[in-house]
């Protein structure tokens, strides 16, 4: 049991499922701090070589974890990243894996400029539920939640659901 006054939440899923949009809404509604792992990596030089095939830098996971450790102990963090198996289990009170219809995901990724192997691999990742399985293997099953995120209505429902979960978490902490 932690002494944190606010929970730590992980929002994960394939690129393009709406993690950043959801996290923006959660930050606005809850006042919790949104930690974009990719931004932390860039700002703190936690990137290794550049992957020519995927046209992106490779994350130095250990350095990112070192950068995040103290912040995570404070609580009240919403962590946003497309992977989840390298984060310490103790960091999170709940994990939300966003999923999106493959056609919608394909269109979103094309609009972002994804093409070729990067586009195909990300759509296949979603088809095969890779991130959901990664979360299920990395965290206790009772804290892993899958949320469908195809539309603005679902985005609003997901935001409301997570905000309600936060309020319940806080109420349970105060009751104990």
N, CA, C and O atoms as a DFTB+ gen file, in Angstrom:
704 C
 N C O
     1  1       0.853      -1.191       0.000
     2  2       0.000       0.000       0.000
     3  2       0.891       1.244       0.000
     4  3       1.912       1.296       0.686
     5  1       0.501       2.194      -0.747
     6  2       1.289       3.410      -0.907
     7  2       0.700       4.546      -0.072
     8  3      -0.472       4.520       0.303
     9  1       1.536       5.535       0.206
    10  2       1.066       6.718       0.930
    11  2       0.680       7.844      -0.019
    12  3       0.361       8.947       0.424
    13  1       0.706       7.575      -1.311
    14  2       0.374       8.605      -2.275
    15  2      -1.055       9.085      -2.078
    16  3      -1.944       8.305      -1.736
    17  1      -1.267      10.389      -2.301
    18  2      -2.603      10.973      -2.177
    19  2      -3.404      10.847      -3.474
    20  3      -4.633      10.917      -3.467
    21  1      -2.691      10.660      -4.587
    22  2      -3.327      10.471      -5.888
    23  2      -2.728       9.247      -6.559
    24  3      -1.560       8.925      -6.338
    25  1      -3.515       8.567      -7.374
    26  2      -3.014       7.363      -8.043
    27  2      -2.089       7.694      -9.206
    28  3      -2.033       8.829      -9.681
    29  1      -1.373       6.681      -9.647
    30  2      -0.627       6.737     -10.891
    31  2      -1.347       5.849     -11.893
    32  3      -1.730       4.722     -11.582
    33  1      -1.524       6.374     -13.102
    34  2      -2.282       5.699     -14.153
    35  2      -1.392       5.532     -15.367
    36  3      -0.666       6.453     -15.742
    37  1      -1.445       4.359     -15.984
    38  2      -0.763       4.139     -17.258
    39  2      -1.817       4.055     -18.349
    40  3      -2.764       3.273     -18.256
    41  1      -1.642       4.874     -19.392
    42  2      -2.479       4.817     -20.582
    43  2      -1.566       4.341     -21.704
    44  3      -0.613       5.027     -22.072
    45  1      -1.864       3.160     -22.246
    46  2      -0.998       2.561     -23.248
    47  2      -1.832       2.047     -24.414
    48  3      -3.058       1.973     -24.329
    49  1      -1.168       1.699     -25.487
    50  2      -1.831       1.181     -26.679
    51  2      -0.994       1.484     -27.905
    52  3      -0.038       2.258     -27.854
    53  1      -1.368       0.868     -28.988
    54  2      -0.706       1.056     -30.270
    55  2      -0.691       2.544     -30.644
    56  3      -1.646       3.252     -30.326
    57  1       0.358       3.038     -31.306
    58  2       0.311       4.420     -31.788
    59  2      -0.964       4.656     -32.613
    60  3      -1.347       3.832     -33.444
    61  1      -1.603       5.793     -32.362
    62  2      -2.782       6.161     -33.119
    63  2      -4.118       5.819     -32.477
    64  3      -5.166       6.133     -33.042
    65  1      -4.105       5.179     -31.301
    66  2      -5.383       4.797     -30.676
    67  2      -6.022       5.932     -29.880
    68  3      -7.167       5.810     -29.446
    69  1      -5.295       7.039     -29.682
    70  2      -5.869       8.190     -28.987
    71  2      -5.357       8.409     -27.577
    72  3      -6.033       9.050     -26.773
    73  1      -4.180       7.894     -27.258
    74  2      -3.627       8.045     -25.910
    75  2      -3.427       9.510     -25.524
    76  3      -3.844       9.943     -24.450
    77  1      -2.786      10.261     -26.409
    78  2      -2.489      11.662     -26.090
    79  2      -3.760      12.491     -25.947
    80  3      -3.848      13.348     -25.068
    81  1      -4.733      12.243     -26.799
    82  2      -6.002      12.972     -26.708
    83  2      -6.696      12.666     -25.387
    84  3      -7.188      13.571     -24.713
    85  1      -6.734      11.402     -25.025
    86  2      -7.342      11.004     -23.749
    87  2      -6.576      11.612     -22.580
    88  3      -7.186      12.143     -21.652
    89  1      -5.252      11.542     -22.613
    90  2      -4.441      12.069     -21.508
    91  2      -4.611      13.578     -21.362
    92  3      -4.624      14.091     -20.243
    93  1      -4.741      14.289     -22.474
    94  2      -4.991      15.731     -22.423
    95  2      -6.291      16.007     -21.663
    96  3      -6.335      16.873     -20.789
    97  1      -7.335      15.270     -21.999
    98  2      -8.617      15.455     -21.315
    99  2      -8.520      15.092     -19.831
   100  3      -9.074      15.787     -18.980
   101  1      -7.824      14.014     -19.531
   102  2      -7.673      13.609     -18.124
   103  2      -6.912      14.669     -17.329
   104  3      -7.291      14.998     -16.205
   105  1      -5.850      15.194     -17.908
   106  2      -5.083      16.225     -17.217
   107  2      -5.950      17.451     -16.952
   108  3      -5.923      18.014     -15.858
   109  1      -6.716      17.861     -17.958
   110  2      -7.587      19.032     -17.791
   111  2      -8.651      18.801     -16.723
   112  3      -8.945      19.701     -15.936
   113  1      -9.222      17.616     -16.690
   114  2     -10.324      17.344     -15.759
   115  2      -9.855      17.019     -14.344
   116  3     -10.574      17.292     -13.382
   117  1      -8.660      16.441     -14.200
   118  2      -8.230      15.984     -12.875
   119  2      -7.133      16.843     -12.252
   120  3      -6.953      16.827     -11.034
   121  1      -6.403      17.588     -13.069
   122  2      -5.256      18.339     -12.572
   123  2      -4.035      17.467     -12.338
   124  3      -3.000      17.958     -11.890
   125  1      -4.145      16.171     -12.638
   126  2      -2.996      15.281     -12.496
   127  2      -1.973      15.600     -13.590
   128  3      -2.316      16.162     -14.630
   129  1      -0.727      15.237     -13.342
   130  2       0.343      15.540     -14.286
   131  2       0.456      14.463     -15.356
   132  3       0.555      13.274     -15.052
   133  1       0.439      14.895     -16.608
   134  2       0.566      13.999     -17.752
   135  2       2.035      13.865     -18.100
   136  3       2.701      14.855     -18.404
   137  1       2.540      12.642     -18.055
   138  2       3.929      12.366     -18.412
   139  2       3.960      11.626     -19.748
   140  3       3.628      10.443     -19.826
   141  1       4.364      12.341     -20.793
   142  2       4.526      11.731     -22.111
   143  2       5.936      11.145     -22.165
   144  3       6.920      11.884     -22.193
   145  1       6.028       9.837     -22.179
   146  2       7.333       9.182     -22.126
   147  2       8.216       9.605     -23.302
   148  3       9.415       9.822     -23.126
   149  1       7.643       9.723     -24.484
   150  2       8.446      10.135     -25.646
   151  2       9.031      11.529     -25.442
   152  3      10.184      11.775     -25.796
   153  1       8.255      12.429     -24.884
   154  2       8.744      13.793     -24.626
   155  2       9.837      13.771     -23.559
   156  3      10.859      14.442     -23.706
   157  1       9.630      13.011     -22.497
   158  2      10.645      12.894     -21.439
   159  2      11.948      12.375     -22.034
   160  3      13.029      12.867     -21.708
   161  1      11.839      11.386     -22.904
   162  2      13.039      10.812     -23.527
   163  2      13.780      11.853     -24.364
   164  3      15.006      11.946     -24.298
   165  1      13.046      12.626     -25.142
   166  2      13.678      13.654     -25.978
   167  2      14.316      14.745     -25.129
   168  3      15.461      15.133     -25.364
   169  1      13.576      15.237     -24.145
   170  2      14.056      16.347     -23.321
   171  2      15.252      15.977     -22.454
   172  3      16.044      16.847     -22.093
   173  1      15.393      14.690     -22.112
   174  2      16.453      14.261     -21.202
   175  2      17.498      13.383     -21.881
   176  3      18.268      12.689     -21.218
   177  1      17.514      13.422     -23.223
   178  2      18.505      12.683     -23.996
   179  2      18.526      11.194     -23.639
   180  3      19.585      10.612     -23.400
   181  1      17.343      10.597     -23.609
   182  2      17.203       9.174     -23.283
   183  2      16.915       8.356     -24.542
   184  3      16.130       7.407     -24.525
   185  1      17.571       8.751     -25.631
   186  2      17.367       8.061     -26.896
   187  2      18.686       7.479     -27.362
   188  3      19.749       8.077     -27.198
   189  1      18.588       6.298     -27.947
   190  2      19.766       5.636     -28.479
   191  2      19.846       5.919     -29.973
   192  3      19.459       7.000     -30.418
   193  1      20.333       4.982     -30.738
   194  2      20.491       5.166     -32.179
   195  2      19.146       5.379     -32.876
   196  3      18.083       5.172     -32.291
   197  1      19.221       5.787     -34.109
   198  2      18.035       6.032     -34.916
   199  2      17.714       4.770     -35.708
   200  3      18.600       4.180     -36.325
   201  1      16.450       4.355     -35.691
   202  2      16.000       3.180     -36.427
   203  2      15.562       3.626     -37.820
   204  3      14.504       4.234     -37.980
   205  1      16.380       3.323     -38.822
   206  2      16.099       3.751     -40.192
   207  2      14.826       3.100     -40.741
   208  3      14.076       3.721     -41.494
   209  1      14.594       1.846     -40.354
   210  2      13.429       1.132     -40.881
   211  2      12.115       1.770     -40.424
   212  3      11.176       1.910     -41.207
   213  1      12.064       2.155     -39.145
   214  2      10.839       2.748     -38.592
   215  2      10.877       4.271     -38.559
   216  3       9.890       4.914     -38.200
   217  1      12.019       4.847     -38.936
   218  2      12.164       6.307     -38.994
   219  2      11.893       6.963     -37.642
   220  3      11.151       7.940     -37.543
   221  1      12.516       6.396     -36.599
   222  2      12.363       6.971     -35.256
   223  2      13.548       6.562     -34.385
   224  3      14.196       5.548     -34.646
   225  1      13.831       7.358     -33.348
   226  2      14.907       6.985     -32.424
   227  2      14.459       5.834     -31.521
   228  3      13.266       5.606     -31.325
   229  1      15.435       5.122     -30.984
   230  2      15.179       3.997     -30.081
   231  2      15.282       4.494     -28.638
   232  3      16.243       5.172     -28.275
   233  1      14.295       4.155     -27.828
   234  2      14.224       4.582     -26.438
   235  2      15.252       3.848     -25.576
   236  3      15.378       2.626     -25.658
   237  1      15.985       4.595     -24.752
   238  2      16.859       4.007     -23.739
   239  2      15.996       3.850     -22.488
   240  3      15.870       4.776     -21.687
   241  1      15.407       2.669     -22.332
   242  2      14.412       2.438     -21.285
   243  2      14.955       2.701     -19.882
   244  3      14.271       3.314     -19.063
   245  1      16.159       2.252     -19.600
   246  2      16.727       2.430     -18.258
   247  2      16.883       3.907     -17.906
   248  3      16.591       4.318     -16.783
   249  1      17.339       4.692     -18.859
   250  2      17.517       6.124     -18.596
   251  2      16.174       6.821     -18.394
   252  3      16.053       7.710     -17.551
   253  1      15.171       6.420     -19.162
   254  2      13.832       7.000     -18.988
   255  2      13.298       6.652     -17.604
   256  3      12.747       7.512     -16.918
   257  1      13.455       5.411     -17.195
   258  2      12.983       5.004     -15.865
   259  2      13.673       5.808     -14.773
   260  3      13.033       6.231     -13.810
   261  1      14.977       6.019     -14.923
   262  2      15.712       6.835     -13.948
   263  2      15.148       8.255     -13.889
   264  3      15.001       8.823     -12.807
   265  1      14.837       8.821     -15.045
   266  2      14.271      10.180     -15.099
   267  2      12.898      10.254     -14.428
   268  3      12.553      11.278     -13.838
   269  1      12.127       9.195     -14.513
   270  2      10.746       9.206     -14.034
   271  2      10.584       8.772     -12.584
   272  3       9.566       9.085     -11.967
   273  1      11.539       8.074     -12.033
   274  2      11.392       7.421     -10.722
   275  2      10.859       8.349      -9.628
   276  3       9.856       8.030      -8.989
   277  1      11.505       9.478      -9.405
   278  2      11.087      10.373      -8.317
   279  2       9.685      10.912      -8.540
   280  3       8.900      11.002      -7.596
   281  1       9.362      11.268      -9.762
   282  2       8.021      11.781     -10.066
   283  2       6.953      10.725      -9.763
   284  3       5.890      11.043      -9.232
   285  1       7.244       9.481     -10.101
   286  2       6.256       8.429      -9.906
   287  2       5.985       8.185      -8.420
   288  3       4.869       7.830      -8.043
   289  1       6.990       8.371      -7.590
   290  2       6.799       8.189      -6.149
   291  2       5.836       9.211      -5.574
   292  3       5.163       8.938      -4.580
   293  1       5.761      10.393      -6.189
   294  2       4.864      11.453      -5.715
   295  2       3.394      11.075      -5.891
   296  3       2.546      11.463      -5.087
   297  1       3.100      10.316      -6.945
   298  2       1.717      10.001      -7.286
   299  2       1.096      11.102      -8.119
   300  3       1.707      12.144      -8.356
   301  1      -0.131      10.855      -8.560
   302  2      -0.844      11.841      -9.357
   303  2      -0.349      11.963     -10.778
   304  3      -0.456      13.031     -11.380
   305  1       0.196      10.879     -11.332
   306  2       0.756      10.913     -12.682
   307  2      -0.084      10.086     -13.644
   308  3      -0.588       9.016     -13.303
   309  1      -0.217      10.613     -14.854
   310  2      -0.843       9.911     -15.973
   311  2       0.278       9.666     -16.974
   312  3       0.754      10.606     -17.611
   313  1       0.699       8.429     -17.117
   314  2       1.811       8.082     -17.993
   315  2       1.260       7.591     -19.327
   316  3       0.357       6.755     -19.369
   317  1       1.813       8.117     -20.411
   318  2       1.350       7.854     -21.770
   319  2       2.512       7.293     -22.576
   320  3       3.515       7.970     -22.804
   321  1       2.358       6.019     -23.011
   322  2       3.380       5.436     -23.879
   323  2       2.799       4.231     -24.606
   324  3       1.847       3.610     -24.135
   325  1       3.376       3.908     -25.752
   326  2       2.854       2.799     -26.553
   327  2       3.374       1.429     -26.133
   328  3       2.984       0.417     -26.713
   329  1       4.233       1.387     -25.149
   330  2       4.692       0.123     -24.582
   331  2       4.485       0.160     -23.088
   332  3       4.257       1.225     -22.515
   333  1       4.561      -1.009     -22.443
   334  2       4.322      -0.978     -21.001
   335  2       5.136      -2.001     -20.221
   336  3       5.162      -1.936     -18.992
   337  1       5.793      -2.928     -20.874
   338  2       6.413      -4.028     -20.138
   339  2       7.699      -3.669     -19.413
   340  3       8.191      -4.474     -18.622
   341  1       8.261      -2.495     -19.649
   342  2       9.509      -2.129     -18.979
   343  2       9.301      -1.258     -17.742
   344  3      10.244      -1.022     -16.986
   345  1       8.073      -0.780     -17.529
   346  2       7.788       0.025     -16.338
   347  2       7.668      -0.883     -15.112
   348  3       7.130      -1.986     -15.218
   349  1       8.160      -0.438     -13.953
   350  2       7.980      -1.227     -12.738
   351  2       6.491      -1.367     -12.393
   352  3       5.744      -0.391     -12.442
   353  1       6.085      -2.543     -12.057
   354  2       4.685      -2.818     -11.718
   355  2       4.215      -1.932     -10.565
   356  3       3.061      -1.503     -10.544
   357  1       5.093      -1.658      -9.618
   358  2       4.735      -0.884      -8.425
   359  2       4.345       0.565      -8.736
   360  3       3.745       1.236      -7.896
   361  1       4.676       1.043      -9.912
   362  2       4.390       2.430     -10.258
   363  2       2.911       2.711     -10.445
   364  3       2.469       3.833     -10.196
   365  1       2.131       1.725     -10.878
   366  2       0.774       2.006     -11.342
   367  2      -0.303       1.365     -10.488
   368  3      -0.195       0.219     -10.051
   369  1      -1.346       2.153     -10.270
   370  2      -2.519       1.664      -9.562
   371  2      -3.535       1.077     -10.538
   372  3      -4.368       0.254     -10.158
   373  1      -3.460       1.502     -11.790
   374  2      -4.356       1.006     -12.825
   375  2      -3.708       1.232     -14.189
   376  3      -2.927       2.164     -14.384
   377  1      -4.058       0.346     -15.129
   378  2      -3.529       0.414     -16.487
   379  2      -4.717       0.394     -17.443
   380  3      -5.589      -0.471     -17.353
   381  1      -4.736       1.359     -18.359
   382  2      -5.768       1.408     -19.391
   383  2      -5.110       1.198     -20.749
   384  3      -4.236       1.962     -21.157
   385  1      -5.544       0.152     -21.437
   386  2      -5.048      -0.149     -22.779
   387  2      -6.122       0.307     -23.759
   388  3      -7.224      -0.240     -23.783
   389  1      -5.795       1.307     -24.561
   390  2      -6.745       1.788     -25.563
   391  2      -6.648       0.916     -26.810
   392  3      -5.563       0.516     -27.231
   393  1      -7.804       0.636     -27.382
   394  2      -7.893      -0.139     -28.625
   395  2      -8.716       0.654     -29.615
   396  3      -9.569       1.451     -29.226
   397  1      -8.464       0.439     -30.893
   398  2      -9.189       1.138     -31.942
   399  2      -9.454       0.185     -33.098
   400  3      -8.631      -0.674     -33.413
   401  1     -10.596       0.348     -33.717
   402  2     -10.957      -0.390     -34.925
   403  2      -9.817      -0.259     -35.927
   404  3      -9.256       0.824     -36.094
   405  1      -9.474      -1.356     -36.593
   406  2      -8.309      -1.370     -37.479
   407  2      -8.423      -0.400     -38.655
   408  3      -7.427       0.195     -39.068
   409  1      -9.616      -0.242     -39.187
   410  2      -9.805       0.701     -40.295
   411  2      -9.565       2.130     -39.822
   412  3      -8.890       2.914     -40.489
   413  1     -10.127       2.454     -38.662
   414  2      -9.930       3.781     -38.079
   415  2      -8.447       4.007     -37.765
   416  3      -7.907       5.076     -38.051
   417  1      -7.795       3.004     -37.180
   418  2      -6.381       3.123     -36.850
   419  2      -5.548       3.349     -38.116
   420  3      -4.671       4.213     -38.140
   421  1      -5.821       2.584     -39.148
   422  2      -5.096       2.729     -40.408
   423  2      -5.207       4.170     -40.919
   424  3      -4.208       4.787     -41.290
   425  1      -6.430       4.689     -40.933
   426  2      -6.640       6.061     -41.416
   427  2      -5.901       7.079     -40.553
   428  3      -5.306       8.018     -41.082
   429  1      -5.931       6.907     -39.237
   430  2      -5.233       7.830     -38.332
   431  2      -3.726       7.808     -38.587
   432  3      -3.083       8.856     -38.628
   433  1      -3.171       6.613     -38.757
   434  2      -1.724       6.499     -38.960
   435  2      -1.297       7.060     -40.311
   436  3      -0.238       7.679     -40.416
   437  1      -2.104       6.853     -41.341
   438  2      -1.800       7.427     -42.653
   439  2      -1.791       8.953     -42.561
   440  3      -0.927       9.614     -43.137
   441  1      -2.773       9.511     -41.822
   442  2      -2.806      10.972     -41.642
   443  2      -1.557      11.471     -40.918
   444  3      -1.134      12.608     -41.130
   445  1      -0.965      10.637     -40.072
   446  2       0.275      11.000     -39.376
   447  2       1.509      10.843     -40.254
   448  3       2.608      11.241     -39.867
   449  1       1.328      10.270     -41.424
   450  2       2.465      10.085     -42.315
   451  2       3.110       8.720     -42.227
   452  3       4.176       8.512     -42.808
   453  1       2.503       7.784     -41.520
   454  2       3.043       6.432     -41.447
   455  2       2.858       5.766     -42.805
   456  3       1.862       6.000     -43.489
   457  1       3.823       4.936     -43.190
   458  2       3.708       4.180     -44.432
   459  2       4.575       2.932     -44.319
   460  3       5.336       2.772     -43.365
   461  1       4.449       2.063     -45.293
   462  2       5.299       0.883     -45.380
   463  2       5.243       0.003     -44.144
   464  3       4.188      -0.210     -43.546
   465  1       6.409      -0.498     -43.786
   466  2       6.527      -1.454     -42.671
   467  2       6.020      -0.856     -41.359
   468  3       5.370      -1.554     -40.580
   469  1       6.301       0.403     -41.105
   470  2       5.864       1.044     -39.862
   471  2       4.334       1.034     -39.772
   472  3       3.780       0.721     -38.718
   473  1       3.662       1.368     -40.849
   474  2       2.203       1.356     -40.886
   475  2       1.678      -0.069     -40.715
   476  3       0.807      -0.316     -39.881
   477  1       2.201      -0.995     -41.496
   478  2       1.752      -2.391     -41.435
   479  2       1.964      -2.989     -40.051
   480  3       1.069      -3.640     -39.513
   481  1       3.140      -2.773     -39.472
   482  2       3.443      -3.365     -38.169
   483  2       2.546      -2.810     -37.065
   484  3       2.134      -3.553     -36.173
   485  1       2.240      -1.514     -37.114
   486  2       1.377      -0.935     -36.090
   487  2      -0.065      -1.434     -36.218
   488  3      -0.721      -1.684     -35.207
   489  1      -0.554      -1.579     -37.427
   490  2      -1.905      -2.126     -37.614
   491  2      -1.936      -3.586     -37.167
   492  3      -2.893      -4.008     -36.519
   493  1      -0.908      -4.359     -37.502
   494  2      -0.857      -5.756     -37.053
   495  2      -0.762      -5.851     -35.533
   496  3      -1.347      -6.745     -34.921
   497  1      -0.029      -4.932     -34.936
   498  2       0.080      -4.886     -33.473
   499  2      -1.311      -4.758     -32.859
   500  3      -1.618      -5.402     -31.855
   501  1      -2.141      -3.928     -33.464
   502  2      -3.496      -3.739     -32.969
   503  2      -4.358      -4.972     -33.241
   504  3      -5.113      -5.408     -32.372
   505  1      -4.249      -5.525     -34.433
   506  2      -5.027      -6.723     -34.785
   507  2      -4.747      -7.853     -33.800
   508  3      -5.671      -8.525     -33.341
   509  1      -3.485      -8.059     -33.479
   510  2      -3.088      -9.168     -32.609
   511  2      -3.101      -8.823     -31.120
   512  3      -2.651      -9.617     -30.294
   513  1      -3.618      -7.635     -30.773
   514  2      -3.753      -7.211     -29.377
   515  2      -2.425      -7.269     -28.622
   516  3      -2.387      -7.630     -27.446
   517  1      -1.355      -6.916     -29.298
   518  2      -0.013      -7.033     -28.732
   519  2       0.140      -6.242     -27.431
   520  3       0.675      -6.764     -26.452
   521  1      -0.319      -5.001     -27.409
   522  2      -0.147      -4.170     -26.214
   523  2      -1.040      -4.671     -25.080
   524  3      -0.628      -4.663     -23.920
   525  1      -2.247      -5.102     -25.402
   526  2      -3.131      -5.664     -24.374
   527  2      -2.501      -6.902     -23.751
   528  3      -2.534      -7.061     -22.530
   529  1      -1.934      -7.769     -24.560
   530  2      -1.260      -8.962     -24.028
   531  2      -0.034      -8.585     -23.202
   532  3       0.226      -9.187     -22.160
   533  1       0.715      -7.593     -23.666
   534  2       1.892      -7.127     -22.925
   535  2       1.479      -6.619     -21.542
   536  3       2.130      -6.925     -20.543
   537  1       0.403      -5.849     -21.493
   538  2      -0.098      -5.339     -20.204
   539  2      -0.574      -6.471     -19.312
   540  3      -0.304      -6.471     -18.111
   541  1      -1.280      -7.436     -19.888
   542  2      -1.799      -8.565     -19.110
   543  2      -0.672      -9.400     -18.519
   544  3      -0.824      -9.977     -17.442
   545  1       0.455      -9.469     -19.214
   546  2       1.596     -10.236     -18.717
   547  2       2.466      -9.433     -17.747
   548  3       3.241     -10.015     -16.988
   549  1       2.345      -8.107     -17.765
   550  2       3.226      -7.252     -16.967
   551  2       2.610      -6.777     -15.659
   552  3       3.331      -6.372     -14.747
   553  1       1.280      -6.822     -15.557
   554  2       0.587      -6.265     -14.389
   555  2      -0.463      -7.251     -13.886
   556  3      -0.873      -8.165     -14.602
   557  1      -0.887      -7.048     -12.648
   558  2      -1.945      -7.881     -12.085
   559  2      -3.206      -7.731     -12.940
   560  3      -3.554      -6.614     -13.325
   561  1      -3.888      -8.825     -13.241
   562  2      -5.049      -8.752     -14.139
   563  2      -6.135      -7.785     -13.675
   564  3      -6.817      -7.178     -14.501
   565  1      -6.300      -7.637     -12.377
   566  2      -7.374      -6.775     -11.875
   567  2      -7.131      -5.283     -12.113
   568  3      -8.054      -4.482     -11.964
   569  1      -5.915      -4.899     -12.476
   570  2      -5.680      -3.470     -12.738
   571  2      -5.606      -3.152     -14.229
   572  3      -5.506      -1.981     -14.597
   573  1      -5.652      -4.163     -15.094
   574  2      -5.567      -3.941     -16.542
   575  2      -6.975      -3.841     -17.118
   576  3      -7.794      -4.746     -16.955
   577  1      -7.239      -2.730     -17.791
   578  2      -8.551      -2.467     -18.376
   579  2      -8.406      -2.098     -19.833
   580  3      -7.568      -1.267     -20.183
   581  1      -9.217      -2.710     -20.696
   582  2      -9.218      -2.388     -22.111
   583  2     -10.361      -1.410     -22.368
   584  3     -11.484      -1.614     -21.907
   585  1     -10.058      -0.341     -23.114
   586  2     -11.064       0.650     -23.483
   587  2     -11.076       0.816     -25.000
   588  3     -10.040       1.085     -25.608
   589  1     -12.243       0.657     -25.603
   590  2     -12.379       0.888     -27.041
   591  2     -12.426       2.392     -27.275
   592  3     -13.122       3.106     -26.552
   593  1     -11.698       2.885     -28.273
   594  2     -11.552       4.321     -28.473
   595  2     -11.613       4.671     -29.959
   596  3     -10.640       5.155     -30.536
   597  1     -12.786       4.415     -30.573
   598  2     -12.962       4.651     -32.005
   599  2     -13.537       6.021     -32.330
   600  3     -13.309       6.542     -33.422
   601  1     -14.277       6.609     -31.402
   602  2     -15.051       7.813     -31.712
   603  2     -14.930       8.842     -30.590
   604  3     -14.422       8.549     -29.508
   605  1     -15.407      10.047     -30.874
   606  2     -15.407      11.096     -29.854
   607  2     -16.324      10.713     -28.687
   608  3     -16.021      11.034     -27.538
   609  1     -17.429      10.037     -28.964
   610  2     -18.317       9.581     -27.894
   611  2     -17.597       8.587     -26.984
   612  3     -17.702       8.673     -25.760
   613  1     -16.874       7.653     -27.577
   614  2     -16.124       6.694     -26.766
   615  2     -15.008       7.387     -25.989
   616  3     -14.733       7.029     -24.844
   617  1     -14.370       8.367     -26.600
   618  2     -13.337       9.131     -25.905
   619  2     -13.922       9.794     -24.662
   620  3     -13.328       9.743     -23.585
   621  1     -15.084      10.412     -24.816
   622  2     -15.745      11.067     -23.671
   623  2     -16.133      10.042     -22.599
   624  3     -15.944      10.280     -21.406
   625  1     -16.676       8.902     -23.038
   626  2     -17.028       7.840     -22.086
   627  2     -15.788       7.334     -21.347
   628  3     -15.836       7.108     -20.138
   629  1     -14.690       7.156     -22.062
   630  2     -13.447       6.681     -21.441
   631  2     -12.916       7.695     -20.439
   632  3     -12.459       7.329     -19.356
   633  1     -12.977       8.966     -20.804
   634  2     -12.531      10.024     -19.884
   635  2     -13.390      10.001     -18.624
   636  3     -12.860      10.071     -17.516
   637  1     -14.683       9.906     -18.778
   638  2     -15.590       9.868     -17.623
   639  2     -15.329       8.638     -16.760
   640  3     -15.328       8.723     -15.532
   641  1     -15.109       7.506     -17.399
   642  2     -14.862       6.262     -16.659
   643  2     -13.588       6.371     -15.815
   644  3     -13.570       5.979     -14.648
   645  1     -12.534       6.904     -16.414
   646  2     -11.269       7.023     -15.675
   647  2     -11.394       8.051     -14.554
   648  3     -10.871       7.834     -13.461
   649  1     -12.073       9.155     -14.806
   650  2     -12.278      10.163     -13.757
   651  2     -13.079       9.576     -12.598
   652  3     -12.778       9.855     -11.437
   653  1     -14.085       8.774     -12.896
   654  2     -14.867       8.115     -11.843
   655  2     -13.986       7.142     -11.060
   656  3     -14.094       7.051      -9.837
   657  1     -13.118       6.417     -11.761
   658  2     -12.214       5.490     -11.082
   659  2     -11.287       6.265     -10.129
   660  3     -11.049       5.825      -9.005
   661  1     -10.770       7.408     -10.577
   662  2      -9.892       8.226      -9.734
   663  2     -10.626       8.663      -8.471
   664  3     -10.073       8.579      -7.374
   665  1     -11.855       9.126      -8.613
   666  2     -12.646       9.566      -7.451
   667  2     -12.879       8.410      -6.474
   668  3     -12.812       8.599      -5.260
   669  1     -13.150       7.228      -6.998
   670  2     -13.328       6.052      -6.136
   671  2     -12.026       5.711      -5.427
   672  3     -12.031       5.404      -4.235
   673  1     -10.915       5.762      -6.145
   674  2      -9.610       5.479      -5.551
   675  2      -9.334       6.443      -4.396
   676  3      -8.903       6.025      -3.322
   677  1      -9.584       7.736      -4.625
   678  2      -9.350       8.742      -3.582
   679  2     -10.278       8.516      -2.386
   680  3      -9.847       8.631      -1.238
   681  1     -11.529       8.202      -2.642
   682  2     -12.492       7.970      -1.556
   683  2     -12.077       6.753      -0.726
   684  3     -12.176       6.773       0.501
   685  1     -11.621       5.714      -1.386
   686  2     -11.169       4.524      -0.671
   687  2      -9.923       4.806       0.167
   688  3      -9.778       4.258       1.259
   689  1      -9.026       5.653      -0.333
   690  2      -7.835       6.037       0.426
   691  2      -8.218       6.828       1.682
   692  3      -7.672       6.602       2.761
   693  1      -9.165       7.758       1.521
   694  2      -9.600       8.586       2.655
   695  2     -10.384       7.783       3.679
   696  3     -10.363       8.098       4.869
   697  1     -11.081       6.739       3.216
   698  2     -11.877       5.913       4.134
   699  2     -10.992       5.023       4.969
   700  3     -11.356       4.637       6.079
   701  1      -9.812       4.690       4.432
   702  2      -8.914       3.757       5.109
   703  2      -8.037       4.479       6.058
   704  3      -7.208       3.860       6.725
